[in-house]
Amino acid sequence: MRNHRHPHQSTGRIYGAAVAIGHHRPSSATGVGAEEAAAEVEAARGRDPIARLAALLAEAGVLAAELEGDRDEAAAEMQDAYDDARAAPFPDPAEALRDVQDVGSPEQEAY
């Protein structure tokens, strides 16, 4: 197991962050055919924030090997976190709502 840092603790080489959102599967129930889904995925690849950022960094002189190393390190860290989560016991159901604010309006400040 790797030594994990706090999520807000920087290594000094943070370039950006993005979340990839999966697309639905082609289905007659959704009315989306395989060709439409493939076209949607291809269009999304052109807007991929990670690929766009990598291109900008390459133009700025960041070496491809350094970006690849950072990508590999991030993938290994995510895999370690996933493995740790899968191996962890389920939390006690009695603790499920601890620290959940259930008073006041969401539009108001919580503090």
C-alpha positions in Angstrom: 0.0 0.0 0.0 1.3 3.5 -0.9 1.6 6.3 1.6 -1.4 8.5 0.9 -1.3 12.3 1.2 -4.2 14.4 2.4 -6.2 15.3 -0.7 -5.4 19.0 -0.3 -1.6 18.4 0.2 0.2 19.3 -3.0 3.2 17.7 -4.5 3.9 20.9 -6.3 3.0 19.5 -9.7 -0.7 20.0 -10.0 -1.8 21.0 -13.5 -5.5 20.7 -13.3 -8.4 18.4 -12.4 -11.3 16.9 -14.3 -14.1 14.5 -13.8 -15.0 12.0 -16.6 -18.7 11.3 -16.8 -19.7 8.1 -18.5 -22.2 8.0 -21.3 -25.3 5.8 -21.5 -25.3 2.6 -23.5 -27.1 2.4 -26.8 -30.5 1.1 -26.2 -33.9 1.0 -27.8 -35.3 2.1 -24.4 -33.4 5.4 -24.5 -34.0 5.9 -28.2 -30.2 6.3 -28.7 -28.7 4.0 -31.4 -25.2 2.7 -31.5 -24.2 5.2 -34.3 -25.5 8.2 -32.3 -23.8 7.0 -29.1 -20.5 6.5 -31.0 -20.8 10.0 -32.5 -21.5 11.5 -29.1 -18.5 9.7 -27.5 -16.2 10.9 -30.4 -17.5 14.5 -30.0 -16.8 14.3 -26.2 -13.2 13.1 -26.9 -12.6 16.3 -28.7 -13.7 18.2 -25.6 -11.7 16.0 -23.2 -10.3 18.5 -20.6 -7.3 16.2 -19.8 -6.3 15.9 -23.4 -6.8 19.6 -24.0 -4.7 20.5 -20.9 -2.0 18.1 -22.0 -1.8 19.8 -25.4 -1.6 23.2 -23.7 1.2 22.0 -21.4 3.1 20.5 -24.3 2.9 23.9 -26.1 4.2 25.5 -22.9 7.2 23.2 -22.9 6.2 20.6 -20.4 7.8 17.3 -21.4 5.5 14.5 -22.5 7.5 12.0 -20.3 6.8 14.2 -17.3 3.0 14.3 -18.0 3.0 10.6 -18.6 4.8 10.0 -15.3 2.3 12.2 -13.5 -0.6 10.4 -15.2 0.8 7.0 -14.1 1.3 8.2 -10.6 -2.3 9.5 -10.4 -3.6 6.2 -11.8 -1.6 4.2 -9.3 -2.8 6.4 -6.4 -6.5 6.1 -7.6 -6.1 2.3 -7.8 -4.6 2.1 -4.3 -7.5 4.2 -3.0 -10.0 2.0 -4.8 -8.4 -1.2 -3.5 -8.3 0.2 0.1 -12.0 1.1 -0.1 -13.0 -2.3 -1.5 -11.0 -4.0 1.4 -12.5 -1.8 4.1 -15.3 -3.1 6.2 -18.8 -1.6 5.8 -19.4 1.2 8.3 -21.7 0.8 11.2 -25.2 1.6 10.0 -25.8 3.5 13.3 -23.2 6.0 12.2 -24.8 6.7 8.8 -26.5 10.0 9.7 -23.8 11.2 12.1 -22.7 14.7 11.2 -25.6 15.2 8.8 -27.2 18.6 9.2 -31.0 18.2 9.2 -32.0 21.6 10.4 -32.5 24.8 8.6 -33.0 25.7 5.0 -30.3 24.8 2.4 -30.4 28.4 1.2 -29.2 29.6 4.6 -25.7 29.5 5.8 -24.9 26.3 7.8 -22.6 28.1 10.2 
